[in-house]
Amino acid sequence: MRCRHCHSELKLTLIDLGSAPPSNAYLTPQTIHKPEKWFPLRVLVCEKCWLVQTEDFAEADELFDADYAYFSAFSSSWLEHSECYVSDMIKLFMLNNTSHVVEVAANDGYLLQYVKARGISCTGIEPTSSTANAARAKGIDIIEEFFGVSLAKQIVAQGRQADLTVANNVLAHVPDINDFVAGFTLLLKPEGVATFEFPHLLNLISSSQFDTIYHEHFSYLSLTAVKYIFAANGLTVFNVQELPTHGGSLRVFAQRTDTGTKTISEEVNRLLKKEEGAGIKTIGYYDVFQARAEQLKNDLLMFLIEAKHQHKSVVAYGAAAKGNTFMNFAGIRPDLIAYVVDKNPAKQNKFMPGSRIPIVSESRLHEQHPDYIVILPWNLKDEVRDQLSYIREWGAKFVTAVPCLEVS
């Protein structure tokens, strides 16, 4: 395989998680009786541009279909994060009712609802029908297509160039990263700004966040790699912020290289030096990740087996993609985790891909009083602990497995 960005031959492996079905391909009562498609899940590292990427097996249209079940608006902390972002960007770039904002991967309108509420024209781009329809129900204009150069040209031809483009947690999800980034260069007005948020590779490695690896993530990104990719496709990074979201993310600010006039912040050079100091451009930096992931897998398995020996009931909360990666890598099935609770009605009464663990509503906790609840979306553990604080009434405990096994 060759690098998705620079086309160099890939030889360095970050991790091999065996095989798994797509992490958001939830099973229904009908499809539970049919076979699933499983794909190898291996991550490679480009030793030229340092883009970390999954090996090519699954196509995007197999991963992001009409029944895609990830809805951003079910996380209160993510809604708060998005509302703050909109407020900050309006102030920072002086957006008003003559401005136009375009969000790529608008999902269910979780962010653009706040843009619309401020009286600013906006357009969302979202290829999955389930979430696109949820956004339309909020009165948001949605283009239901995958984004790239071709779509950007169509939007520009309609006179809808953007003062601000938003791309939260999508840059890692695109198979043709060059075409995707080049689309933003076309879509931006001459002085427009593009922002991208994505989990930071540095945190993935340092906190052993192997469960954030799944087929829907084609890339695992550092500022080092992003700077190379943007420069090759007409964008210049002029600022960067480190965020706590999703276990540690970056918000990158970019402008058109040909027309942008914003000064490059010292934060860009600081973070590039931090990454280089951590060893991001060295083979040895990536060598220990496999062993760390296997240790986390073994720790959770040992806990679950011991709980079963003690006749303790264990369930999970959050039918998250990262949970599917962990359970399929570890071979966890309903005999060890009876069911998964989720707030999203689109996931309830379905089954986790691969493990085939049933997904139920929160009412099941009140009915059955389990002894342990494994929080699969560990990045939301504080939010989940607050939401489910009542489980303490019957002496239940929370469990998280990343970055280490914790029972509390």
C-alpha positions as CSV (number, residue, x, y, z in Angstrom):
1,M,0.0,0.0,0.0
2,R,1.1,3.6,-0.7
3,C,0.5,6.7,1.4
4,R,-2.9,8.4,0.8
5,H,-1.1,11.8,0.7
6,C,2.4,11.5,-0.7
7,H,2.1,8.0,-2.3
8,S,5.3,6.7,-0.6
9,E,5.4,2.9,0.1
10,L,4.2,2.1,3.6
11,K,6.3,-0.4,5.6
12,L,6.0,0.7,9.2
13,T,3.0,-0.8,11.3
14,L,1.5,1.1,14.2
15,I,-0.9,-1.6,15.3
16,D,-2.7,-4.7,14.0
17,L,-6.1,-5.2,15.6
18,G,-7.0,-8.3,13.6
19,S,-10.3,-7.8,11.9
20,A,-13.7,-6.2,12.7
21,P,-16.9,-5.1,11.0
22,P,-17.4,-1.4,10.4
23,S,-17.8,0.1,13.9
24,N,-21.1,2.0,13.1
25,A,-22.7,-0.9,11.2
26,Y,-25.2,-1.7,13.9
27,L,-27.3,-4.9,13.4
28,T,-31.1,-4.9,13.5
29,P,-33.4,-7.8,14.6
30,Q,-33.6,-8.7,10.9
31,T,-29.8,-8.5,10.1
32,I,-28.8,-10.2,13.3
33,H,-29.6,-13.5,11.5
34,K,-27.3,-12.7,8.6
35,P,-23.5,-12.8,8.2
36,E,-21.5,-9.6,8.7
37,K,-18.7,-8.2,6.6
38,W,-15.4,-8.1,8.6
39,F,-12.3,-6.3,7.3
40,P,-8.7,-6.4,8.5
41,L,-7.9,-3.5,10.8
42,R,-4.3,-2.5,10.5
43,V,-2.7,0.9,10.8
44,L,0.4,1.9,8.9
45,V,2.8,4.9,9.2
46,C,4.3,6.9,6.3
47,E,8.0,7.5,7.0
48,K,8.0,10.5,4.6
49,C,5.1,12.7,5.5
50,W,4.3,10.9,8.8
51,L,0.6,10.4,8.0
52,V,-0.7,7.5,10.1
53,Q,-3.5,5.6,8.2
54,T,-5.5,2.5,8.0
55,E,-4.8,-0.1,5.4
56,D,-7.2,0.0,2.5
57,F,-10.0,-2.5,2.6
58,A,-13.4,-0.8,3.1
59,E,-14.9,1.9,0.9
60,A,-16.4,5.1,2.4
61,D,-19.9,4.3,1.0
62,E,-19.8,1.0,3.0
63,L,-19.0,2.8,6.2
64,F,-21.3,5.9,5.9
65,D,-24.6,4.6,4.7
66,A,-28.2,5.8,4.9
67,D,-28.6,4.2,8.3
68,Y,-25.5,5.8,9.9
69,A,-26.3,5.9,13.6
70,Y,-23.9,8.5,15.1
71,F,-25.8,11.6,16.1
72,S,-23.7,14.4,17.7
73,A,-26.6,16.1,19.5
74,F,-27.0,13.3,22.0
75,S,-23.9,14.5,23.9
76,S,-24.6,17.6,26.1
77,S,-20.9,18.3,26.5
78,W,-20.4,18.3,22.7
79,L,-23.4,20.7,22.2
80,E,-21.8,23.0,24.8
81,H,-18.5,22.8,23.0
82,S,-20.1,23.6,19.7
83,E,-22.1,26.6,21.0
84,C,-18.9,28.0,22.5
85,Y,-17.1,27.5,19.2
86,V,-19.8,29.4,17.2
87,S,-19.7,32.3,19.7
88,D,-15.9,32.4,19.6
89,M,-15.6,32.3,15.8
90,I,-18.2,35.1,15.4
91,K,-16.2,37.4,17.6
92,L,-12.8,36.3,16.3
93,F,-13.6,36.7,12.6
94,M,-16.4,39.4,12.9
95,L,-19.0,37.3,11.2
96,N,-22.5,38.9,10.7
97,N,-25.6,38.5,8.7
98,T,-23.7,39.1,5.4
99,S,-21.4,36.2,6.2
100,H,-21.7,32.6,5.0
101,V,-20.7,29.5,7.1
102,V,-20.3,26.1,5.6
103,E,-19.9,23.0,7.7
104,V,-18.6,19.7,6.2
105,A,-19.9,16.7,8.1
106,A,-22.8,18.7,9.6
107,N,-24.3,15.6,11.1
108,D,-27.6,16.3,12.8
109,G,-27.2,20.1,12.8
110,Y,-25.6,20.0,16.3
111,L,-23.4,23.1,15.4
112,L,-25.1,24.9,12.6
113,Q,-28.2,25.3,14.7
114,Y,-26.2,27.9,16.7
115,V,-25.0,29.7,13.6
116,K,-28.6,29.9,12.3
117,A,-29.8,31.2,15.7
118,R,-27.4,34.1,15.3
119,G,-28.9,35.1,12.0
120,I,-25.9,34.0,9.9
121,S,-26.4,32.2,6.6
122,C,-25.2,28.6,6.7
123,T,-25.0,25.4,4.6
124,G,-24.3,22.0,5.9
125,I,-22.8,19.1,3.9
126,E,-23.7,15.7,5.2
127,P,-23.6,12.4,3.2
128,T,-25.6,10.2,5.5
129,S,-29.4,10.4,5.2
130,S,-30.3,9.7,8.8
131,T,-28.3,12.6,10.2
132,A,-29.0,14.9,7.2
133,N,-32.7,14.5,7.8
134,A,-32.3,15.4,11.5
135,A,-30.5,18.6,10.5
136,R,-33.2,19.5,8.0
137,A,-35.7,19.1,10.8
138,K,-33.9,22.0,12.6
139,G,-34.4,24.1,9.5
140,I,-30.8,23.8,8.2
141,D,-30.0,23.7,4.5
142,I,-28.2,20.4,3.9
143,I,-26.4,19.1,0.8
144,E,-26.5,15.3,1.1
145,E,-23.2,14.4,-0.6
146,F,-19.6,13.5,0.1
147,F,-17.3,16.6,0.0
148,G,-14.4,17.2,-2.3
149,V,-13.2,19.3,-5.2
150,S,-16.2,18.5,-7.4
151,L,-18.8,19.5,-4.8
152,A,-16.8,22.6,-3.9
153,K,-16.9,23.8,-7.5
154,Q,-20.6,23.3,-7.6
155,I,-21.1,25.4,-4.4
156,V,-18.9,28.2,-5.6
157,A,-20.7,28.3,-9.0
158,Q,-23.9,28.9,-7.0
159,G,-22.3,31.9,-5.3
160,R,-22.0,30.3,-1.9
161,Q,-18.3,30.7,-1.1
162,A,-17.6,30.7,2.6
163,D,-16.2,33.2,5.1
164,L,-15.8,30.3,7.5
165,T,-15.7,26.5,6.9
166,V,-16.1,24.1,9.8
167,A,-14.9,20.5,9.7
168,N,-15.1,18.8,13.1
169,N,-14.0,15.2,13.4
170,V,-14.2,14.5,9.7
171,L,-10.6,15.1,8.4
172,A,-9.7,11.6,9.7
173,H,-12.7,10.1,8.0
174,V,-11.9,10.7,4.4
175,P,-10.2,8.2,2.1
176,D,-8.9,10.8,-0.4
177,I,-7.5,13.4,1.9
178,N,-5.9,15.4,-0.9
179,D,-9.2,15.9,-2.8
180,F,-11.0,16.7,0.5
181,V,-8.5,19.4,1.6
182,A,-8.3,20.9,-1.9
183,G,-12.0,21.4,-1.8
184,F,-11.7,23.8,1.1
185,T,-9.2,25.9,-0.8
186,L,-11.8,26.3,-3.6
187,L,-14.7,26.9,-1.2
188,L,-13.1,29.7,0.9
189,K,-13.4,33.3,0.0
190,P,-10.0,35.0,-0.5
191,E,-9.9,36.1,3.2
192,G,-11.9,33.1,4.4
193,V,-10.9,30.8,7.3
194,A,-11.1,27.1,7.6
195,T,-11.1,25.3,10.9
196,F,-10.6,21.6,11.4
197,E,-10.9,19.6,14.7
198,F,-9.6,16.1,15.1
199,P,-8.1,13.8,17.8
200,H,-4.4,14.5,18.2
201,L,-2.1,11.5,17.4
202,L,0.1,12.6,20.3
203,N,-2.7,11.8,22.7
204,L,-3.7,8.6,21.0
205,I,-0.1,7.3,21.5
206,S,0.6,8.6,24.9
207,S,-2.8,7.5,26.4
208,S,-3.0,4.2,24.5
209,Q,-6.2,5.2,22.9
210,F,-6.2,2.2,20.5
211,D,-10.0,1.9,20.6
212,T,-10.3,5.2,18.6
213,I,-9.0,3.1,15.7
214,Y,-11.7,1.8,13.4
215,H,-12.4,1.6,9.7
216,E,-14.3,4.9,9.5
217,H,-11.1,6.6,10.6
218,F,-8.8,6.5,7.5
219,S,-6.2,8.7,9.1
220,Y,-4.7,9.5,12.6
221,L,-3.4,13.0,12.5
222,S,-0.6,15.1,13.9
223,L,0.0,18.8,13.1
224,T,3.2,17.7,11.4
225,A,1.3,15.6,8.8
226,V,-1.6,18.1,8.5
227,K,0.8,20.9,7.7
228,Y,2.3,18.9,4.9
229,I,-1.1,17.9,3.5
230,F,-2.5,21.4,3.7
231,A,0.5,23.0,2.0
232,A,0.3,20.5,-0.9
233,N,-3.3,21.4,-1.4
234,G,-3.3,25.2,-1.2
235,L,-3.9,25.9,2.5
236,T,-1.6,27.4,5.1
237,V,-1.9,26.6,8.8
238,F,-1.8,29.9,10.7
239,N,-3.0,28.9,14.2
240,V,-3.7,25.8,16.3
241,Q,-5.3,25.2,19.7
242,E,-5.1,22.1,21.9
243,L,-8.5,21.0,23.1
244,P,-9.7,18.4,25.7
245,T,-12.4,16.9,23.5
246,H,-12.3,13.3,22.4
247,G,-9.4,12.4,24.6
248,G,-7.3,15.4,23.4
249,S,-7.8,17.1,20.0
250,L,-6.4,19.9,17.9
251,R,-8.3,22.8,16.3
252,V,-6.3,23.9,13.3
253,F,-7.0,27.3,11.6
254,A,-6.1,27.5,7.9
255,Q,-6.2,30.1,5.1
256,R,-5.8,30.1,1.4
257,T,-2.0,30.2,0.6
258,D,-2.6,32.4,-2.4
259,T,-4.7,35.1,-0.7
260,G,-4.6,34.7,3.1
261,T,-3.0,37.5,5.1
262,K,-3.2,36.3,8.6
263,T,0.1,36.1,10.6
264,I,1.2,32.6,11.5
265,S,0.9,32.2,15.3
266,E,3.9,31.0,17.4
267,E,1.6,28.3,18.6
268,V,2.1,26.5,15.3
269,N,5.9,26.3,15.7
270,R,5.6,25.4,19.4
271,L,3.3,22.4,18.7
272,L,5.4,21.2,15.8
273,K,8.5,21.3,18.0
274,K,6.5,19.5,20.7
275,E,5.6,16.7,18.3
276,E,9.2,16.4,17.0
277,G,10.5,16.3,20.6
278,A,8.1,13.4,21.4
279,G,9.6,11.5,18.5
280,I,6.8,11.7,16.0
281,K,9.3,11.5,13.1
282,T,11.1,8.4,14.5
283,I,10.3,4.7,14.0
284,G,10.8,4.0,17.7
285,Y,7.9,6.2,18.6
286,Y,5.4,3.8,17.1
287,D,7.0,0.5,18.1
288,V,5.4,0.1,21.6
289,F,1.8,0.8,20.8
290,Q,0.8,-2.8,20.0
291,A,2.0,-4.1,23.4
292,R,0.1,-1.3,25.2
293,A,-3.1,-2.2,23.5
294,E,-2.8,-5.8,24.2
295,Q,-2.2,-5.0,27.9
296,L,-5.4,-2.9,28.1
297,K,-7.3,-5.7,26.4
298,N,-6.0,-8.3,28.8
299,D,-6.8,-6.1,31.9
300,L,-10.4,-5.7,30.9
301,L,-10.9,-9.3,30.0
302,M,-9.4,-10.5,33.3
303,F,-11.8,-8.1,35.2
304,L,-14.8,-9.4,33.2
305,I,-14.0,-13.0,33.7
306,E,-13.4,-12.5,37.5
307,A,-16.7,-10.6,37.8
308,K,-18.4,-13.6,36.1
309,H,-16.8,-16.0,38.5
310,Q,-18.1,-13.9,41.4
311,H,-21.6,-13.9,39.8
312,K,-21.5,-10.1,39.4
313,S,-23.6,-8.6,36.5
314,V,-21.7,-6.3,34.1
315,V,-23.3,-4.1,31.4
316,A,-21.9,-1.2,29.4
317,Y,-23.0,2.4,28.6
318,G,-22.6,4.1,25.2
319,A,-22.8,2.1,22.0
320,A,-19.8,4.0,20.7
321,A,-17.5,3.1,17.8
322,K,-14.6,3.0,20.2
323,G,-16.4,0.4,22.3
324,N,-16.9,-1.7,19.2
325,T,-13.2,-1.7,18.5
326,F,-12.3,-2.7,22.0
327,M,-14.9,-5.5,22.3
328,N,-14.1,-7.0,18.9
329,F,-10.3,-6.9,19.5
330,A,-10.9,-8.5,23.0
331,G,-13.5,-11.0,21.8
332,I,-16.0,-9.8,24.3
333,R,-19.5,-11.2,23.8
334,P,-22.9,-11.1,25.7
335,D,-21.7,-13.7,28.2
336,L,-19.3,-11.1,29.6
337,I,-21.3,-7.8,29.0
338,A,-25.0,-8.5,28.9
339,Y,-26.1,-5.4,27.1
340,V,-25.2,-1.8,26.2
341,V,-27.3,1.2,27.3
342,D,-27.5,4.2,24.9
343,K,-29.6,7.4,24.8
344,N,-29.9,7.4,21.0
345,P,-33.2,5.9,19.9
346,A,-31.6,5.1,16.5
347,K,-29.3,2.6,18.2
348,Q,-31.8,1.1,20.7
349,N,-33.2,-2.3,19.9
350,K,-30.2,-3.0,17.7
351,F,-27.0,-5.0,18.3
352,M,-23.4,-4.0,18.5
353,P,-21.5,-5.0,15.3
354,G,-19.3,-8.1,15.7
355,S,-20.0,-8.7,19.4
356,R,-23.8,-8.7,18.8
357,I,-24.4,-7.4,22.2
358,P,-28.0,-5.9,22.4
359,I,-28.4,-2.1,22.8
360,V,-31.2,-1.0,25.1
361,S,-32.6,2.1,26.7
362,E,-31.6,3.4,30.1
363,S,-34.7,2.1,31.7
364,R,-33.1,-1.4,31.8
365,L,-30.7,-0.1,34.5
366,H,-33.6,0.8,36.8
367,E,-35.2,-2.6,36.2
368,Q,-32.1,-4.9,36.7
369,H,-29.6,-3.0,38.9
370,P,-26.3,-4.3,37.4
371,D,-23.2,-4.4,39.6
372,Y,-20.8,-2.8,37.1
373,I,-21.3,-0.4,34.2
374,V,-18.4,-0.2,31.7
375,I,-18.3,3.3,30.2
376,L,-17.3,2.6,26.6
377,P,-17.0,6.3,25.5
378,W,-14.3,7.0,28.1
379,N,-13.9,10.6,26.8
380,L,-17.4,11.3,28.2
381,K,-17.0,9.5,31.5
382,D,-17.6,12.6,33.6
383,E,-20.8,13.3,31.8
384,V,-21.9,9.7,32.0
385,R,-21.1,9.4,35.7
386,D,-23.2,12.5,36.4
387,Q,-26.1,11.2,34.3
388,L,-26.1,7.8,35.9
389,S,-25.1,8.9,39.5
390,Y,-28.2,7.1,40.8
391,I,-26.6,3.7,40.3
392,R,-24.7,4.3,43.6
393,E,-28.1,3.8,45.3
394,W,-27.7,0.0,44.8
395,G,-23.9,0.0,45.2
396,A,-23.0,-0.3,41.5
397,K,-19.6,0.9,40.2
398,F,-18.3,2.4,37.0
399,V,-15.5,0.8,35.0
400,T,-13.3,2.4,32.3
401,A,-10.6,0.6,30.4
402,V,-8.6,3.4,28.7
403,P,-6.0,4.8,29.4
404,C,-5.9,2.1,32.1
405,L,-8.4,-0.1,34.0
406,E,-10.3,1.9,36.6
407,V,-13.1,0.8,38.8
408,S,-14.8,3.5,40.9
